[in-house]
Amino acid sequence: MKKSLSKYFDKPWTKERQLETIKCTIFVLIYAVIYFVWFFHLENTNAVHYTEIHAALDDKIPFLEIFIIPYLGWFAYCAIFFVMFLLMYDMEDFFKNAAFLFTGMTAFLIISSLWPNIQYLRPVVMPRDNVFTAMISHLYMTDTPTNLWPSIHVYNALGTHIAVANSNRYGKGIKRFSLVFSILIVLSTMFIKQHSVIDVLGGTLFAIVMNLVVYKSELIVNAYARHEEKLKTYRT
């Protein structure tokens, strides 16, 4: 077991590493507080006017309650890999993953604040009675059908997979699992009627653009290099 984990956690837990990890964790926690305060403010505030999001294709997509599993699995999927990047101490990978996720999440909040939107895709009565429809009913009660575009579920799922796919730490098995699971998450948003096809396309488009900025350009790499130079200057 130790040998299998050593390829992920092979760097010594020095004081410098501890300090840097704590700083990154504090930054993440501060951002999380800001994000959730803003998000729940939007969720609990009724806008004067909502733009309905709907496409003809939405009406042809069946309701499949089994997809609540990958939909809820999204939370663990994104969180586990995000924390792994931090604890593995490959800070460039962590910086890229954080920049990707946080930029999109902030853009989502700004768009939702300036352009309130809503969907009416949810079934009034569940077509079946089982544990999965019960889970979806609970989700509907806790999550309003507003502020949907672009889909953060789609954006963060794709962002997490892109981070995994670009990391040298993970083998083909984990990368294949990540690809399949991220696709299931994307599909789940439509099959449980949480998002319109338009939301999914929006989240995908944002992910493609951010992939070009974060992973295909030198922008984040250069920012990370400047960060490292500052740390070296501070240490000396």
C-alpha positions as CSV (number, residue, x, y, z in Angstrom):
1,M,0.0,0.0,0.0
2,K,2.8,2.4,0.9
3,K,4.6,1.6,-2.3
4,S,1.5,2.3,-4.4
5,L,1.0,5.7,-2.7
6,S,4.7,6.7,-2.8
7,K,4.4,7.7,-6.5
8,Y,1.9,10.3,-5.4
9,F,3.4,11.5,-2.2
10,D,7.1,11.1,-2.7
11,K,8.3,14.6,-1.6
12,P,9.6,15.2,1.9
13,W,7.3,17.0,4.3
14,T,9.7,19.9,5.0
15,K,8.8,23.1,6.9
16,E,8.8,25.0,3.7
17,R,6.4,22.6,2.2
18,Q,4.1,22.7,5.3
19,L,4.1,26.5,5.2
20,E,3.3,26.7,1.4
21,T,0.5,24.1,1.8
22,I,-1.0,26.0,4.7
23,K,-0.9,29.3,2.7
24,C,-2.6,27.6,-0.3
25,T,-5.2,26.0,2.0
26,I,-6.0,29.4,3.6
27,F,-6.4,31.0,0.1
28,V,-8.7,28.2,-0.9
29,L,-10.8,28.6,2.3
30,I,-11.1,32.3,1.8
31,Y,-12.2,31.9,-1.7
32,A,-14.7,29.2,-0.7
33,V,-16.3,31.5,1.9
34,I,-16.6,34.3,-0.7
35,Y,-18.0,31.9,-3.3
36,F,-20.6,30.3,-1.1
37,V,-21.8,33.6,0.5
38,W,-22.2,35.1,-3.0
39,F,-23.8,31.8,-4.4
40,F,-26.4,31.5,-1.6
41,H,-27.2,35.2,-1.8
42,L,-28.1,34.6,-5.5
43,E,-30.1,31.4,-4.6
44,N,-32.1,33.2,-1.9
45,T,-32.7,36.4,-3.9
46,N,-35.7,36.6,-6.3
47,A,-34.7,38.6,-9.3
48,V,-37.2,41.0,-10.9
49,H,-36.9,39.1,-14.2
50,Y,-35.4,35.7,-15.1
51,T,-34.5,34.7,-18.6
52,E,-35.8,31.2,-19.3
53,I,-33.2,28.8,-20.7
54,H,-34.7,26.1,-23.0
55,A,-33.8,24.2,-26.2
56,A,-36.0,21.9,-28.3
57,L,-33.6,19.1,-27.6
58,D,-34.3,19.3,-23.9
59,D,-37.8,17.9,-24.4
60,K,-36.4,14.9,-26.2
61,I,-33.9,13.9,-23.5
62,P,-35.4,11.3,-21.2
63,F,-35.6,11.6,-17.4
64,L,-33.2,8.9,-16.0
65,E,-33.0,9.0,-12.2
66,I,-30.0,6.6,-12.0
67,F,-27.8,9.6,-13.2
68,I,-28.2,11.2,-9.7
69,I,-25.3,9.0,-8.8
70,P,-22.7,10.6,-11.0
71,Y,-24.3,14.0,-10.4
72,L,-23.7,13.8,-6.7
73,G,-20.5,12.0,-7.2
74,W,-19.2,15.3,-8.8
75,F,-18.6,16.7,-5.4
76,A,-16.2,14.0,-4.4
77,Y,-14.6,13.7,-7.8
78,C,-13.6,17.4,-8.0
79,A,-12.7,17.7,-4.3
80,I,-10.5,14.6,-4.1
81,F,-8.4,15.4,-7.1
82,F,-8.1,19.1,-6.1
83,V,-6.8,18.0,-2.6
84,M,-4.6,15.4,-4.2
85,F,-2.9,18.1,-6.3
86,L,-2.3,20.1,-3.2
87,L,-1.0,17.3,-1.0
88,M,1.2,15.8,-3.8
89,Y,2.9,19.2,-3.7
90,D,3.2,19.6,-7.5
91,M,2.4,23.2,-7.1
92,E,2.4,24.0,-10.8
93,D,-0.4,21.4,-11.3
94,F,-2.2,22.8,-8.2
95,F,-1.9,26.4,-9.5
96,K,-3.3,25.4,-12.9
97,N,-6.2,23.4,-11.4
98,A,-7.1,26.2,-9.0
99,A,-6.8,28.9,-11.7
100,F,-9.1,26.9,-14.0
101,L,-11.8,26.2,-11.4
102,F,-11.8,29.5,-9.6
103,T,-11.9,31.6,-12.8
104,G,-14.9,29.7,-14.1
105,M,-16.7,29.8,-10.8
106,T,-16.2,33.5,-10.4
107,A,-17.4,34.1,-14.0
108,F,-20.5,32.1,-13.2
109,L,-21.3,34.2,-10.2
110,I,-20.8,37.4,-12.2
111,I,-23.0,36.2,-15.1
112,S,-25.7,35.0,-12.6
113,S,-25.7,38.4,-10.9
114,L,-26.0,40.3,-14.2
115,W,-28.2,37.9,-16.1
116,P,-30.6,35.9,-13.8
117,N,-31.8,32.8,-15.6
118,I,-34.1,29.9,-14.9
119,Q,-35.3,26.6,-16.4
120,Y,-38.7,24.8,-16.2
121,L,-37.5,21.3,-17.1
122,R,-38.1,19.5,-13.8
123,P,-40.9,17.0,-13.8
124,V,-43.9,18.0,-11.7
125,V,-44.5,14.4,-10.6
126,M,-41.8,11.8,-10.5
127,P,-42.4,9.1,-13.2
128,R,-41.2,6.4,-10.8
129,D,-41.0,5.9,-7.0
130,N,-37.6,4.6,-5.9
131,V,-34.5,5.7,-3.9
132,F,-33.0,7.6,-6.9
133,T,-36.1,9.7,-7.5
134,A,-36.3,10.4,-3.8
135,M,-32.7,11.7,-3.9
136,I,-33.6,13.9,-6.9
137,S,-36.7,15.2,-5.1
138,H,-34.5,16.2,-2.2
139,L,-32.1,17.9,-4.5
140,Y,-34.9,19.9,-6.1
141,M,-36.0,21.1,-2.7
142,T,-32.5,22.3,-1.8
143,D,-31.3,23.6,-5.2
144,T,-33.5,26.2,-7.0
145,P,-33.8,25.9,-10.9
146,T,-32.1,29.3,-11.2
147,N,-28.6,30.6,-12.1
148,L,-27.8,27.8,-14.4
149,W,-25.6,29.2,-17.3
150,P,-23.0,28.1,-17.7
151,S,-23.2,24.8,-15.9
152,I,-20.6,24.8,-13.1
153,H,-21.2,21.0,-12.8
154,V,-20.1,20.6,-16.4
155,Y,-17.3,23.2,-16.2
156,N,-15.7,21.8,-13.1
157,A,-16.0,18.2,-14.2
158,L,-14.2,18.9,-17.4
159,G,-11.7,21.1,-15.6
160,T,-10.9,18.3,-13.2
161,H,-10.5,15.8,-16.0
162,I,-8.2,18.2,-17.9
163,A,-6.1,18.6,-14.8
164,V,-5.8,14.8,-14.4
165,A,-5.1,14.3,-18.1
166,N,-2.3,16.8,-18.0
167,S,-0.6,15.5,-14.8
168,N,2.4,13.2,-15.0
169,R,1.3,11.7,-11.6
170,Y,-1.6,9.6,-12.9
171,G,-1.5,6.5,-15.0
172,K,-3.7,5.5,-17.9
173,G,-6.2,3.7,-15.6
174,I,-7.0,6.8,-13.5
175,K,-7.0,9.0,-16.6
176,R,-9.5,6.7,-18.3
177,F,-11.7,6.5,-15.2
178,S,-11.6,10.3,-15.0
179,L,-12.7,10.7,-18.6
180,V,-15.6,8.3,-18.3
181,F,-16.8,9.7,-15.0
182,S,-16.6,13.3,-16.2
183,I,-18.7,12.4,-19.3
184,L,-21.2,10.7,-17.0
185,I,-21.4,13.9,-14.9
186,V,-22.0,16.0,-18.0
187,L,-24.8,13.7,-19.1
188,S,-26.3,13.5,-15.6
189,T,-27.0,17.3,-15.6
190,M,-29.4,16.7,-18.5
191,F,-30.9,13.3,-17.6
192,I,-32.0,14.5,-14.1
193,K,-33.3,17.7,-15.6
194,Q,-31.0,20.0,-13.7
195,H,-29.6,21.7,-16.8
196,S,-30.6,22.5,-20.3
197,V,-28.4,21.5,-23.2
198,I,-27.7,25.3,-23.5
199,D,-26.2,25.2,-20.0
200,V,-24.0,22.2,-20.9
201,L,-22.8,23.8,-24.1
202,G,-22.0,27.0,-22.1
203,G,-20.0,25.1,-19.5
204,T,-18.2,23.1,-22.2
205,L,-17.3,26.3,-24.2
206,F,-16.0,28.0,-21.0
207,A,-13.9,24.9,-20.3
208,I,-12.4,24.8,-23.8
209,V,-11.4,28.5,-23.6
210,M,-9.9,28.1,-20.1
211,N,-8.0,25.0,-21.3
212,L,-6.4,27.1,-24.0
213,V,-5.5,29.8,-21.4
214,V,-4.4,27.6,-18.5
215,Y,-2.9,24.5,-20.2
216,K,-2.1,25.5,-23.7
217,S,-0.5,28.8,-23.0
218,E,2.4,29.9,-20.7
219,L,0.2,32.3,-18.7
220,I,-0.2,30.2,-15.6
221,V,3.3,28.7,-15.9
222,N,4.8,32.2,-16.0
223,A,2.7,33.3,-13.0
224,Y,3.8,30.2,-11.1
225,A,7.5,31.0,-12.0
226,R,7.1,34.5,-10.7
227,H,5.6,33.1,-7.5
228,E,8.5,30.7,-7.1
229,E,11.0,33.6,-7.6
230,K,9.3,35.6,-4.9
231,L,9.5,32.6,-2.5
232,K,13.2,32.2,-3.2
233,T,13.8,35.9,-2.6
234,Y,11.9,35.7,0.7
235,R,13.8,32.6,1.9
236,T,17.1,34.2,1.2
